[in-house]
């Protein structure tokens, strides 16, 4: 697993480890005795209790059985799965294909009243045209070796964008100017995407700021792509995983970063001029 860990993930895993350690101590078993019962190397007990190795469901059942606490296994397994869900590797998320991954996000998007997003490398999913989404998802599928369902995934992703026009939602997005310049697909694809972005920018519920290459006295560096949902939940996208943050302190940190980045952006006519310049550069 990659080294990125949020305090939310770490705290959740430590809680699971502490509960298992408490179960063992309540049983009166020594670590090596429990290891012998489970047929494990005794070092595995230490790794689990110190939150170095997260226990599988089977590990937890065996642990609780060895300690005569089978009734506690379901709750601990549920807590462990919650910890795992905070850090989901793309290979797990995409195991059943990209379409289901796109569809799985619809309830969250529809429940969110204020959606703030920052994009540093590709166009936000809610703004993507079918051609752009197809070029991107083909690259994602090829790299992560996911099931070949790009067409279905593109349809699901573009359908998800209907939320932009539904009442009761507001969207504030920040795009690094590089997002307008990185070419995905051919020139026609990029021209269509940039034209579509101009249309999206005119929607009454949508605010789009562009952070120009030329932004001076930049007090906030370029970050990984992230989304903030109603100030309660943050999704951070890494190459290998999606990290979900719900700890108030961490969410607040991303909200603060968003506000700092927003101060670097241009809006309105200046933002549209950035998009028009990128369109003109396509030739």
Protein Blocks (a to p, Z undefined) as FASTA:
>chain_A
ZZbdcfklmmmmmmmmmmmmmmmmmnopafklmmmmnopafklmmmmmnomaccdfklmm
mmmmmnopaklmmmmmmmmmmmmmmpccfklmmmnojklmmmmmmmmmmmpmbdcdddfk
bccfklpcfklmmmmmmmmmmmnopacfkkmmmmmmmmmmmmmmpghiacdddddfklmm
mcghjfklmmmmmmmmmmmmmpmkbccddddfklghiabdcddddddehhlaccdddfkb
ccddfbfklmmmmmmmmmmmmmmpcehjlmmmmmmmmmmmnZZ
